[in-house]
Amino acid sequence: MGEERDETLAMRAARGCRASFALLLHRHYDRIYRLAWRWTGSRTAGEDIAQDVALKLARAIRTYRADAAFTTWLHRIAYTTTVDFLRANQRTVAVDPSEIVRLIDGVAEACCDVDTSGIDLWTAVRSLPDQQRDAVLLVYGEDLSHAEAATVMGCSESTVSWHVHEARKRLKILLEAVG
């Protein structure tokens, strides 16, 4: 017998099964933390956000109806919690041009003469405009499809694709400026 699907566990948790909820949280806590860390760049903030997501999930699980995959639904909760945290703290991270890095598959290849070793990818991504940053972090950081990212962001799939495309162009320009 294989491992129970998240959706099955979520439906049980929605009916009050604490063991199912605990298993879901155990399965996905690291992913929630990783998402929060990538958005904020801070271990402490990532931990705080992950804990907030866990609390929100505990309150919201009763509303889960399997209209979307559980992971997509959970990403939406984690995403909105993280964005709310960023807005509340209004922390703008100044990024030195020397910290701009290669992004996703093709940017480094397009700038192959630029040495990007040691440059922090996620710092560069966090310097992007909000919607571009969010699309890149969901698609490349969390390995969501454009359709799943669109569900999380509350926009269309083509909008996510456009934000990713614009982010790649912006990062390529920044990389060329460094090189």
C-alpha positions in Angstrom: 0.0 0.0 0.0 1.4 3.4 -1.0 1.6 6.6 0.8 -1.8 8.4 1.2 -2.4 11.3 -1.2 -2.3 14.8 0.2 -5.9 15.4 -0.9 -7.1 12.4 1.0 -5.3 13.5 4.1 -6.6 17.1 3.7 -10.2 15.9 3.4 -9.8 13.9 6.6 -8.2 16.8 8.3 -11.0 19.0 7.1 -13.4 16.7 9.0 -11.3 17.0 12.1 -8.7 14.3 12.0 -5.7 15.7 13.8 -3.3 12.9 12.7 -4.0 13.6 9.1 -3.4 17.3 9.7 -0.1 16.6 11.5 1.1 14.4 8.7 0.3 17.0 6.1 2.1 19.7 8.0 5.1 17.3 8.5 5.2 16.6 4.8 5.1 20.2 3.7 6.6 22.3 6.5 10.1 22.4 4.9 8.7 23.5 1.6 6.7 26.3 3.3 9.9 27.4 5.1 11.9 27.3 1.9 9.3 29.4 0.1 9.3 32.0 2.9 13.1 32.0 3.1 13.5 32.6 -0.7 11.1 35.5 -0.6 12.6 37.2 2.5 16.3 36.1 2.5 16.1 35.7 6.2 16.1 32.5 8.2 14.3 34.1 11.1 11.6 35.6 8.9 11.3 32.3 7.1 10.7 30.5 10.4 8.2 33.1 11.5 6.3 32.9 8.3 6.3 29.1 8.2 4.8 29.1 11.7 2.2 31.7 10.6 1.3 29.5 7.6 0.9 26.5 9.9 -1.5 28.4 12.1 -3.5 29.7 9.1 -3.6 26.2 7.7 -5.0 24.8 10.9 -7.8 27.4 10.8 -8.4 27.0 7.0 -8.2 23.3 6.6 -11.9 22.9 7.3 -12.6 24.9 4.1 -10.5 22.6 1.8 -12.8 21.2 -0.8 -10.3 19.6 -3.3 -11.1 22.1 -6.0 -7.4 22.4 -6.6 -4.5 20.1 -5.7 -3.7 20.4 -2.0 -0.2 21.7 -2.7 -1.6 24.5 -4.9 -4.0 25.4 -2.2 -1.2 25.3 0.4 1.1 27.4 -1.8 -1.7 30.0 -2.0 -1.8 30.3 1.8 2.0 30.4 2.1 2.2 32.9 -0.7 -0.3 35.3 0.7 1.1 35.0 4.2 4.6 35.8 2.9 3.4 38.8 0.8 1.5 40.1 3.8 4.7 39.8 5.9 6.7 41.6 3.3 4.2 44.4 3.1 3.9 44.7 6.8 7.6 45.0 7.2 8.2 47.1 4.1 11.8 45.9 4.0 13.4 46.8 0.7 16.6 45.1 0.2 19.2 47.2 -1.7 21.0 45.0 -4.1 24.5 45.9 -5.2 24.9 45.3 -9.0 27.8 42.9 -8.1 25.2 40.6 -6.5 23.0 40.2 -9.6 23.2 36.6 -10.8 22.3 34.2 -13.5 18.8 33.1 -13.4 17.0 30.1 -14.7 18.2 28.0 -17.4 19.1 30.4 -20.3 20.2 33.6 -18.7 23.7 32.4 -17.8 24.0 30.8 -21.2 23.0 34.1 -22.9 25.7 35.8 -20.9 28.3 33.0 -20.9 31.2 35.4 -20.7 30.0 36.7 -17.3 31.5 35.1 -14.2 28.6 34.7 -11.8 30.2 32.4 -9.3 29.5 33.3 -5.7 26.6 35.6 -6.6 23.4 34.8 -4.7 20.6 33.9 -7.1 17.8 34.5 -4.6 19.1 38.0 -3.6 19.0 39.0 -7.3 15.5 37.5 -7.7 14.3 39.4 -4.6 15.4 42.6 -6.3 12.9 42.2 -9.1 9.5 44.0 -9.1 7.0 42.1 -6.9 5.0 40.3 -9.6 8.2 39.2 -11.5 9.8 38.1 -8.3 6.7 36.1 -7.3 6.4 34.4 -10.6 10.1 33.4 -10.7 10.1 32.1 -7.2 7.0 30.0 -7.7 8.0 28.6 -11.1 11.7 28.1 -10.6 12.0 28.1 -6.8 9.0 26.0 -6.0 8.9 24.1 -9.3 5.3 25.0 -10.0 3.9 25.0 -13.5 2.8 28.4 -14.9 -0.8 27.3 -14.4 -0.2 26.4 -10.8 1.7 29.6 -10.2 -1.2 31.5 -11.8 -3.6 29.9 -9.3 -1.4 30.8 -6.4 -0.9 34.4 -7.6 -4.6 34.9 -8.5 -3.9 35.8 -12.2 -3.9 34.1 -15.6 -1.3 31.6 -16.8 -0.2 34.0 -19.6 0.4 36.7 -17.0 2.7 34.4 -15.1 4.5 33.6 -18.4 4.9 37.3 -19.1 6.3 38.1 -15.7 8.8 35.2 -16.0 9.8 36.5 -19.4 10.2 40.1 -18.2 12.2 38.9 -15.2 14.6 37.0 -17.4 15.1 40.0 -19.6 15.7 42.2 -16.5 18.2 39.8 -15.0 20.0 39.5 -18.3 20.5 43.3 -18.5 21.7 43.3 -14.9 24.1 40.5 -15.6 25.5 42.3 -18.6 26.0 45.4 -16.4 28.0 43.4 -13.9 30.1 41.7 -16.6 
